[in-house]
Amino acid sequence: MSNSSMVTATEHEYVLVLNGPNLNLLGSREPGVYGATTLADIVADLVACARGADPPLRLEHLQSNHEGVLVDAIQQLGPGSVGIIINPAALTHYSIAVRDALVAVNVPTVEVHLSNIHAREEFRHHSVIAPVVLGQIAGLGPDGYRLALQYLLGRRASSKANR
């Protein structure tokens, strides 16, 4: 199951942050590749950034080792969100289900990877997610998540200014 319970978000605007298989092991899993920062550290940083936004945003986070749980979260929480930040982990390379869910909800989405997937093993070079998201941030460690959030905050501000 996941290490975070899914919450229905209805109070105010939020960003959905999704993390795929094995990311619950960050901090201890291959620190030479993924660093020493834990997923809890990354989420806490994003929560602080979201709270500091003007107006403040809520962060909905879910990590799961199960593809269907992530698909359910995209379908249930994606449509009401300002945007989605997703690190699909190994699902990046083969999950047509996650890809199709992102297409179906049609929400601004940024794909994030802690390591540079293009500089690693050949099988990690291809993302089935990349063609259906706004962009991909890879290789910048935990900063990639913050950059994705800043980008989505900028889009939110631009869309409000154009109303």
CORVEN-V477529 format. One record per pair of residues at least 12 apart in sequence whose C-alpha atoms are under 8 Angstrom apart, sorted by the first residue. I is the first residue (numbers start at 1). J is the second residue. D is the distance in Angstrom with one decimal. If there is no record, write none. Layout:
# CORVEN-V477529
i=I j=J d=D
i=I j=J d=D
This chain:
# CORVEN-V477529
i=1 j=64 d=6.2
i=1 j=65 d=6.8
i=1 j=66 d=7.1
i=2 j=62 d=7.0
i=2 j=63 d=5.5
i=2 j=64 d=4.4
i=2 j=65 d=6.7
i=2 j=66 d=8.0
i=3 j=24 d=7.3
i=3 j=62 d=7.5
i=3 j=63 d=6.2
i=3 j=64 d=7.0
i=4 j=61 d=7.1
i=4 j=62 d=5.5
i=4 j=63 d=6.4
i=5 j=62 d=6.9
i=6 j=60 d=7.9
i=6 j=61 d=7.6
i=6 j=62 d=6.5
i=6 j=73 d=7.6
i=7 j=60 d=7.2
i=8 j=77 d=7.0
i=9 j=60 d=7.5
i=9 j=77 d=7.2
i=9 j=80 d=7.8
i=12 j=57 d=7.2
i=12 j=58 d=7.1
i=13 j=57 d=5.5
i=13 j=58 d=6.2
i=13 j=80 d=7.9
i=13 j=81 d=6.5
i=13 j=82 d=6.5
i=14 j=57 d=5.2
i=14 j=58 d=4.4
i=14 j=59 d=5.3
i=14 j=60 d=6.7
i=14 j=80 d=7.9
i=14 j=81 d=5.3
i=14 j=82 d=5.8
i=14 j=83 d=7.7
i=15 j=57 d=7.2
i=15 j=58 d=6.5
i=15 j=59 d=5.1
i=15 j=60 d=6.1
i=15 j=81 d=5.4
i=15 j=82 d=5.4
i=15 j=83 d=5.3
i=15 j=84 d=5.9
i=15 j=85 d=7.5
i=15 j=149 d=8.0
i=16 j=59 d=6.1
i=16 j=60 d=4.8
i=16 j=61 d=6.0
i=16 j=77 d=7.1
i=16 j=78 d=6.7
i=16 j=81 d=6.3
i=16 j=82 d=7.9
i=16 j=83 d=6.3
i=16 j=84 d=4.7
i=16 j=85 d=6.2
i=17 j=59 d=7.1
i=17 j=60 d=6.0
i=17 j=61 d=4.7
i=17 j=62 d=6.5
i=17 j=84 d=5.8
i=17 j=85 d=4.7
i=17 j=86 d=5.8
i=18 j=61 d=5.9
i=18 j=62 d=5.1
i=18 j=63 d=5.8
i=18 j=70 d=7.1
i=18 j=84 d=7.5
i=18 j=85 d=6.3
i=18 j=86 d=4.7
i=18 j=87 d=6.2
i=18 j=88 d=7.3
i=19 j=61 d=8.0
i=19 j=62 d=6.3
i=19 j=63 d=4.5
i=19 j=64 d=6.5
i=19 j=86 d=5.9
i=19 j=87 d=4.9
i=19 j=88 d=5.7
i=19 j=89 d=7.1
i=20 j=63 d=5.7
i=20 j=64 d=5.3
i=20 j=65 d=5.7
i=20 j=66 d=7.5
i=20 j=67 d=7.6
i=20 j=70 d=7.5
i=20 j=87 d=6.1
i=20 j=88 d=4.5
i=20 j=89 d=5.1
i=20 j=90 d=7.3
i=20 j=91 d=7.0
i=21 j=63 d=7.5
i=21 j=64 d=5.9
i=21 j=65 d=3.9
i=21 j=66 d=6.8
i=21 j=88 d=7.3
i=21 j=89 d=6.0
i=21 j=90 d=6.6
i=21 j=91 d=7.6
i=22 j=65 d=6.3
i=22 j=89 d=7.6
i=23 j=39 d=6.8
i=23 j=63 d=7.3
i=23 j=89 d=7.3
i=24 j=38 d=7.8
i=24 j=39 d=6.2
i=24 j=63 d=6.9
i=24 j=64 d=7.9
i=25 j=38 d=7.4
i=25 j=39 d=7.7
i=26 j=38 d=4.7
i=26 j=39 d=5.7
i=27 j=39 d=7.6
i=33 j=115 d=6.5
i=34 j=114 d=6.1
i=34 j=115 d=6.2
i=34 j=141 d=7.0
i=35 j=141 d=7.4
i=37 j=142 d=7.5
i=42 j=142 d=6.2
i=42 j=145 d=7.6
i=43 j=61 d=7.5
i=45 j=146 d=7.8
i=46 j=59 d=7.5
i=46 j=145 d=7.5
i=46 j=146 d=6.3
i=46 j=149 d=7.5
i=47 j=59 d=5.9
i=49 j=146 d=7.7
i=50 j=149 d=7.8
i=53 j=153 d=7.5
i=67 j=91 d=7.5
i=67 j=95 d=7.8
i=67 j=97 d=7.8
i=67 j=98 d=7.2
i=68 j=97 d=8.0
i=70 j=98 d=7.2
i=71 j=97 d=6.9
i=71 j=98 d=5.5
i=71 j=101 d=6.0
i=74 j=101 d=6.3
i=74 j=102 d=6.7
i=74 j=105 d=7.4
i=75 j=101 d=6.4
i=75 j=104 d=7.9
i=75 j=105 d=6.5
i=78 j=105 d=6.3
i=78 j=107 d=6.7
i=79 j=105 d=5.6
i=79 j=106 d=7.6
i=79 j=107 d=6.5
i=81 j=107 d=7.5
i=82 j=107 d=7.4
i=82 j=108 d=7.4
i=82 j=152 d=7.3
i=82 j=156 d=6.9
i=83 j=107 d=5.7
i=83 j=108 d=4.8
i=83 j=109 d=5.6
i=83 j=152 d=6.3
i=84 j=107 d=7.0
i=84 j=108 d=6.3
i=84 j=109 d=4.6
i=84 j=110 d=6.4
i=85 j=109 d=5.8
i=85 j=110 d=5.0
i=85 j=111 d=6.0
i=85 j=112 d=6.9
i=85 j=145 d=7.3
i=85 j=148 d=6.7
i=85 j=149 d=7.3
i=86 j=109 d=7.3
i=86 j=110 d=6.3
i=86 j=111 d=5.0
i=86 j=112 d=5.9
i=87 j=111 d=5.8
i=87 j=112 d=4.9
i=87 j=113 d=5.8
i=88 j=111 d=7.7
i=89 j=113 d=7.2
i=92 j=126 d=7.9
i=92 j=127 d=5.2
i=92 j=128 d=6.1
i=92 j=129 d=6.0
i=93 j=123 d=7.5
i=93 j=124 d=6.5
i=93 j=126 d=5.9
i=93 j=127 d=4.8
i=93 j=128 d=5.7
i=93 j=129 d=7.7
i=94 j=127 d=7.5
i=94 j=128 d=6.3
i=95 j=128 d=7.0
i=95 j=129 d=7.9
i=96 j=128 d=6.9
i=98 j=129 d=7.7
i=99 j=128 d=6.7
i=99 j=129 d=5.3
i=99 j=132 d=7.0
i=102 j=132 d=7.3
i=102 j=133 d=7.9
i=103 j=132 d=6.5
i=108 j=133 d=7.0
i=108 j=134 d=6.5
i=108 j=152 d=7.6
i=109 j=133 d=5.1
i=109 j=134 d=5.8
i=109 j=135 d=7.5
i=110 j=133 d=5.8
i=110 j=134 d=5.7
i=110 j=135 d=5.2
i=110 j=136 d=5.8
i=110 j=137 d=7.5
i=110 j=148 d=6.1
i=111 j=129 d=7.5
i=111 j=130 d=6.9
i=111 j=133 d=6.8
i=111 j=135 d=6.3
i=111 j=136 d=4.6
i=111 j=137 d=6.3
i=112 j=136 d=5.8
i=112 j=137 d=4.8
i=112 j=138 d=5.8
i=112 j=144 d=6.2
i=112 j=145 d=6.4
i=112 j=148 d=7.5
i=113 j=136 d=7.9
i=113 j=137 d=6.2
i=113 j=138 d=4.6
i=113 j=139 d=6.3
i=113 j=140 d=7.8
i=113 j=141 d=7.3
i=113 j=144 d=7.2
i=114 j=138 d=5.9
i=114 j=139 d=5.2
i=114 j=140 d=5.9
i=114 j=141 d=4.0
i=114 j=142 d=6.2
i=114 j=144 d=6.9
i=115 j=138 d=5.9
i=115 j=139 d=4.0
i=115 j=140 d=6.8
i=115 j=141 d=6.2
i=116 j=138 d=4.8
i=116 j=139 d=3.7
i=116 j=140 d=7.5
i=117 j=138 d=6.6
i=117 j=139 d=7.2
